[in-house]
Amino acid sequence: MQEKYIKHISHETALQLADQVSYSAGQIVSMTLSQNKAVSLTLFAFDKGEEISTHASHGDALVTALDGLGEITIGGKQHLLKTGESIVMPAGIAHAVKAAEQFKMLLLVIFPAEK
């Protein structure tokens, strides 16, 4: 059997990513689909008002909104992200994510190659 690099979702089946993670009152729910030294792929469901506080990453992070409305702050500048929109949070720049309303997102982080 071939190893699966993307886990927790069906392979070779069309699906809605937003349906793969559920909202939970007062919480942030996450499901890691893949994680290694080069990449991290995670689904998130934020209840309204929940947030990931300001931090920085050593990899570039691509956020794609799957449902709802998110407030993405990058380097102190706020961006509203609606369903279907994406934004890059550059490596080394402080960023935060807050749910302006219930919000689901796919987070893809690409890390630099080890030297």
trRosetta pair geometry for C-beta under 8 A, 3 or more apart (Angstrom, degrees):
i j d omega theta_ij theta_ji phi_ij phi_ji
4 7 5.7 113 115 -84 117 71
4 11 6.8 -129 -124 -50 117 136
5 34 5.7 33 152 -122 73 126
6 9 6.7 -39 145 50 104 100
6 11 7.3 131 77 -88 105 95
6 33 5.2 -2 -155 164 82 101
6 34 5.1 -55 -100 -52 59 116
6 41 6.9 -36 -118 80 93 147
7 32 7.6 21 66 109 108 75
7 33 6.1 174 54 -161 60 46
7 34 6.7 137 13 -76 81 62
8 20 7.5 104 131 177 97 121
8 31 5.6 -163 136 174 155 113
8 32 7.4 114 2 80 147 50
8 33 5.8 -117 50 -109 110 62
9 15 6.6 -156 -173 66 114 155
9 17 7.8 -24 -114 -117 157 71
9 20 5.5 -22 -99 -130 112 146
9 33 6.4 -12 3 -123 113 111
10 13 4.0 -12 120 41 128 133
10 15 6.2 124 50 -38 107 141
15 19 6.8 -121 176 60 92 115
15 20 6.8 70 143 -59 130 109
16 19 4.3 73 82 1 104 110
16 20 7.5 -170 96 -22 59 82
17 20 5.6 -50 -161 14 44 119
17 43 6.3 -160 175 -107 98 124
17 66 5.5 -109 92 -122 103 141
17 106 5.8 -8 151 -66 151 124
18 21 7.6 -83 -164 47 34 81
18 66 3.9 178 -79 152 93 115
18 67 4.6 104 -142 -33 133 116
18 104 5.0 112 -133 96 84 152
20 31 6.6 -120 133 65 100 156
20 43 5.8 -111 89 -111 110 179
21 29 5.6 170 -180 109 103 111
21 30 7.3 -10 -140 -134 143 22
21 31 5.0 -150 -89 4 111 121
21 43 4.3 -179 -24 128 138 121
21 44 6.8 -165 125 159 163 4
21 45 4.5 -170 128 -25 106 112
21 104 6.3 155 76 -139 109 114
22 29 6.4 -9 72 76 57 167
22 45 6.0 -133 102 47 18 173
23 29 7.0 -171 -124 15 22 127
23 45 4.9 -130 -81 161 53 124
23 46 7.9 -22 -121 80 87 22
23 47 5.8 108 -166 -86 99 75
23 102 5.4 -21 -106 -150 143 128
23 104 7.8 -96 -64 -65 87 100
24 27 4.2 -17 92 54 106 125
24 29 5.2 104 9 -50 113 120
24 45 7.2 99 6 100 75 117
24 47 6.6 -87 79 -49 46 116
25 47 5.8 94 -141 -114 27 153
26 47 5.6 -38 -33 65 15 158
26 50 7.2 130 -171 -72 31 114
27 47 5.8 76 45 -4 46 120
27 50 6.6 21 131 -101 11 155
28 44 6.3 -17 -174 -163 97 104
28 45 7.2 162 -159 82 50 49
28 46 5.1 -9 -111 -106 85 72
28 47 7.3 -117 -69 14 48 76
28 50 4.9 -179 -58 150 88 138
28 51 8.0 -114 -62 36 132 8
28 52 7.0 93 -116 -58 170 87
29 44 7.0 147 81 -158 53 51
29 45 4.5 -4 56 55 103 100
30 42 5.5 -1 -170 178 108 118
30 43 6.8 156 -155 84 55 54
30 44 5.0 -17 -101 -101 81 74
30 45 7.8 -166 -73 23 40 65
31 42 6.7 159 78 -159 43 68
31 43 4.6 -4 55 56 98 103
32 35 5.3 -14 -178 -33 129 119
32 40 7.3 -60 -141 -165 101 86
32 41 7.4 105 -166 80 60 57
32 42 5.0 -32 -104 -103 58 92
33 41 4.4 -59 68 107 106 104
33 42 6.5 -172 11 -91 81 32
33 43 6.5 76 -34 -15 110 92
34 39 6.2 6 115 108 114 108
34 40 7.1 -176 96 -145 68 30
34 41 4.3 33 45 36 94 112
35 39 7.6 -139 -124 100 28 61
35 40 5.1 24 -114 -119 76 79
35 41 7.5 -136 -61 32 57 63
35 42 7.9 39 -70 -61 101 97
36 39 6.1 25 51 49 87 72
36 40 7.9 -169 31 -73 44 59
37 111 6.5 -113 158 79 52 140
37 114 6.5 -30 164 -29 136 118
38 110 7.1 -14 164 -153 71 65
38 111 5.6 -149 -147 55 27 94
38 113 7.2 10 -110 -95 97 63
39 108 7.1 -24 -162 -166 99 81
39 109 6.8 151 -156 82 48 60
39 110 5.9 -13 -103 -107 78 58
39 111 6.9 -141 -63 13 32 88
40 59 7.6 136 18 68 105 155
40 107 7.3 -15 112 116 96 98
40 108 7.4 161 83 -154 57 36
40 109 4.3 6 50 49 101 108
40 111 7.5 68 -9 -29 93 108
41 106 7.4 -8 -167 -176 80 94
41 107 7.4 168 -148 88 35 59
41 108 5.5 4 -106 -107 77 74
41 109 7.9 -150 -65 26 42 66
42 106 7.5 160 84 -158 42 51
42 107 4.8 -12 62 59 91 103
43 66 7.7 -4 -143 0 95 156
43 104 7.2 -4 -176 -172 91 97
43 105 7.6 170 -154 89 50 43
43 106 5.8 -27 -101 -103 67 68
43 107 7.8 -178 -84 19 19 77
44 97 7.9 66 104 120 162 153
44 103 7.9 4 111 112 101 84
44 104 6.6 172 91 -150 58 52
44 105 5.1 -4 56 56 104 84
44 106 7.8 -180 19 -84 77 22
44 107 6.3 42 -10 -12 116 113
45 102 7.5 -2 -175 -175 84 94
45 103 7.6 164 -154 89 43 46
45 104 4.9 -12 -102 -101 72 88
46 50 4.5 -156 -166 74 91 111
46 51 7.4 56 -152 -76 138 35
46 68 7.9 -142 63 88 91 155
46 70 7.2 95 41 -105 140 102
46 97 7.4 -154 -55 133 154 106
46 98 7.7 174 166 -171 157 30
46 99 3.6 -172 115 -50 123 131
46 102 6.8 172 88 -154 63 48
46 103 4.6 -5 54 61 109 92
46 104 7.5 -171 19 -76 70 38
46 105 7.8 15 -4 7 107 101
47 50 4.9 82 57 -14 73 124
47 99 6.5 160 93 71 27 158
47 102 6.1 -31 -137 -108 39 83
48 99 5.4 -130 -119 119 31 114
48 100 7.5 -33 -141 120 81 24
48 101 5.2 -24 -104 -148 105 38
48 102 5.3 -55 -49 -53 80 58
48 103 7.8 110 -90 -9 51 85
49 98 7.4 -21 -157 -175 27 97
49 99 6.2 -37 15 75 22 94
50 98 7.4 180 95 -148 36 60
50 99 5.3 27 52 21 74 120
51 96 6.4 21 178 171 113 106
51 97 6.3 176 -151 94 69 53
51 98 3.8 -16 -100 -102 112 80
51 99 6.9 -144 -72 10 64 69
52 55 7.3 -67 151 17 97 115
52 96 6.1 -172 91 -156 69 65
52 97 4.7 28 40 48 103 94
52 98 7.8 -143 31 -67 56 53
53 96 5.8 -39 -173 -123 25 116
54 73 7.0 -53 -94 90 95 124
54 94 5.1 24 -177 176 103 110
54 95 6.9 172 -138 87 65 16
54 96 4.4 -53 -77 -57 60 114
55 94 6.8 -179 100 -143 9 73
55 95 7.1 -38 65 61 55 62
55 96 7.3 105 13 -84 65 71
56 91 7.8 75 176 -177 93 45
56 92 5.8 22 -178 -152 128 22
56 93 6.4 167 -124 75 103 19
56 94 5.0 -63 -63 -86 94 53
56 95 7.0 103 -100 13 53 76
57 61 5.8 79 49 -37 150 120
57 89 7.4 76 30 111 117 113
57 91 6.2 -88 96 -125 76 64
57 92 7.8 -79 74 -37 45 32
57 95 7.8 -38 5 37 96 114
57 109 6.2 -88 161 -142 155 132
58 91 5.7 28 -178 -158 30 110
58 92 6.9 47 -116 -62 49 73
58 111 6.5 44 98 -138 90 89
58 112 6.7 -78 147 13 97 105
59 91 5.4 -86 171 -95 6 108
59 109 4.5 92 97 172 130 95
59 110 5.4 -175 -176 83 113 38
59 111 3.8 -70 -82 -88 128 57
59 112 6.7 -154 -99 -14 74 64
60 88 6.0 -12 -177 -167 105 108
60 89 7.3 158 -165 79 54 54
60 90 5.8 -28 -117 -133 85 45
60 91 5.0 -64 -60 -34 59 90
60 109 7.1 166 85 -151 41 58
60 110 5.2 -7 59 55 92 95
61 88 7.0 144 79 -159 48 56
61 89 4.3 -12 65 58 104 103
61 91 7.9 127 -11 -72 75 59
61 95 7.3 -149 55 63 133 155
61 107 6.2 -16 -168 -165 105 95
61 108 7.1 153 -156 81 54 47
61 109 4.6 -20 -100 -98 81 84
61 110 8.0 -174 -80 19 36 63
62 86 6.1 4 -177 -175 93 117
62 87 7.6 170 -150 86 54 33
62 88 5.4 -27 -97 -100 70 73
62 89 7.8 -162 -73 20 23 72
62 107 7.4 151 79 -156 52 45
62 108 4.5 -10 58 62 102 100
62 109 7.7 -171 21 -77 66 37
62 110 7.7 37 -6 -7 103 99
63 70 7.4 -107 155 93 138 153
63 72 6.2 180 60 -102 155 142
63 81 6.5 -19 113 -150 119 173
63 86 6.4 167 87 -151 50 64
63 87 5.5 -8 57 57 98 80
63 88 7.9 175 18 -90 72 24
63 89 6.6 49 -13 -13 108 107
63 97 7.1 169 -113 -100 154 129
63 105 5.2 -12 -167 -176 94 135
63 106 7.4 150 -157 76 46 51
63 107 5.7 -13 -102 -102 72 73
64 85 7.5 -176 -147 98 56 34
64 86 4.4 -22 -97 -96 74 98
64 105 6.3 149 75 -160 45 76
64 106 4.6 -8 57 54 102 99
64 108 7.6 32 -4 1 104 104
65 68 7.1 -127 -169 69 107 64
65 69 7.7 18 -151 -113 144 29
65 70 5.8 -159 -103 15 111 115
65 81 4.5 172 -48 141 129 101
65 82 5.9 166 93 112 159 18
65 83 5.2 -119 124 -97 107 29
65 84 6.5 -30 78 26 94 30
65 85 5.2 21 28 56 118 75
65 86 7.3 -151 8 -76 72 46
65 103 7.0 -64 -138 -161 96 94
65 104 7.4 103 -167 80 57 57
65 105 5.5 -42 -104 -101 45 87
66 83 6.7 -7 143 -133 16 80
66 104 4.2 -61 71 107 106 103
66 105 5.9 177 6 -99 90 25
66 106 5.9 89 -45 -21 117 88
67 83 5.6 23 -110 -100 27 111
67 102 7.1 -24 122 118 106 93
67 103 6.8 170 91 -149 69 33
67 104 4.0 37 40 32 101 110
68 83 6.7 106 29 -59 29 94
68 99 6.7 -2 138 -152 143 98
68 100 7.7 168 159 62 98 78
68 101 5.0 -150 -159 90 103 90
68 102 4.7 -134 -95 95 146 59
68 103 3.9 -132 96 -93 132 52
68 104 6.2 112 19 10 111 67
69 80 6.3 -12 -170 -170 101 99
69 81 7.2 151 -158 76 51 52
69 82 5.8 -14 -106 -101 78 66
69 83 8.0 -62 -69 -26 56 74
69 99 7.6 105 83 -166 59 60
69 100 4.4 -54 110 65 105 115
69 101 4.9 58 41 30 99 98
69 103 6.1 -89 67 -89 31 106
70 80 7.4 152 80 -158 45 50
70 81 4.5 -18 64 59 97 104
70 97 6.0 -18 -175 -163 122 92
70 98 7.0 146 -163 76 70 42
70 99 6.0 -46 -108 -105 72 50
70 100 6.4 175 -117 6 14 90
70 103 4.3 112 -71 -159 89 150
70 105 6.2 10 -40 -55 158 129
71 78 5.8 -23 -169 -158 98 107
71 79 7.5 143 -161 72 49 44
71 80 6.2 -27 -101 -100 62 63
71 81 7.7 -176 -83 16 14 84
71 97 7.3 145 79 -160 58 42
71 98 4.4 -16 60 64 108 96
71 99 7.6 -133 17 -55 83 4
71 100 5.1 106 -33 -51 97 100
72 78 7.3 136 75 -157 44 53
72 79 4.7 -27 68 66 95 98
72 80 7.8 166 21 -94 79 13
72 81 5.2 48 -10 -19 119 123
72 87 5.6 160 88 69 163 148
72 89 7.0 -128 -178 -70 118 111
72 95 6.9 -8 -178 -169 83 108
72 96 7.6 169 -155 84 42 50
72 97 5.8 -9 -106 -106 69 73
73 76 6.8 -2 179 -127 103 12
73 77 6.8 159 -154 76 64 33
73 78 5.1 -29 -97 -95 81 66
73 79 7.4 172 -85 18 31 72
73 95 6.1 164 89 -154 61 56
73 96 4.5 5 51 50 110 92
73 97 7.8 -152 22 -69 74 32
73 98 7.6 33 -10 4 105 104
74 77 5.8 -29 68 61 71 87
74 79 6.7 7 10 0 105 118
74 87 7.5 -142 -29 150 140 126
74 89 5.3 -152 -104 -123 115 80
74 90 7.4 89 -167 20 125 80
74 93 5.9 38 -173 128 86 126
74 94 7.8 152 -155 90 41 51
74 95 4.7 -4 -104 -105 65 101
75 93 4.9 -46 -59 -171 97 114
75 94 6.3 116 -88 56 42 76
75 95 7.4 -15 -23 -75 53 74
76 94 7.5 48 -39 79 69 112
79 87 5.8 127 109 -107 153 164
80 100 6.9 -1 -131 -16 98 156
81 85 5.1 -152 -158 89 74 116
81 86 7.7 49 -148 -108 120 13
81 87 5.8 -107 -93 -3 124 121
81 105 7.6 43 110 -100 139 123
82 85 5.2 72 57 4 65 123
89 93 6.6 -146 179 76 72 106
89 95 4.2 -3 -153 -67 131 172
90 93 4.7 58 72 9 91 125
91 112 7.4 56 -120 -36 168 103
97 105 7.3 -104 -160 27 146 158
99 102 6.2 3 -178 -127 134 20
99 103 3.9 -159 -122 16 93 116
100 103 7.0 82 33 -54 64 128
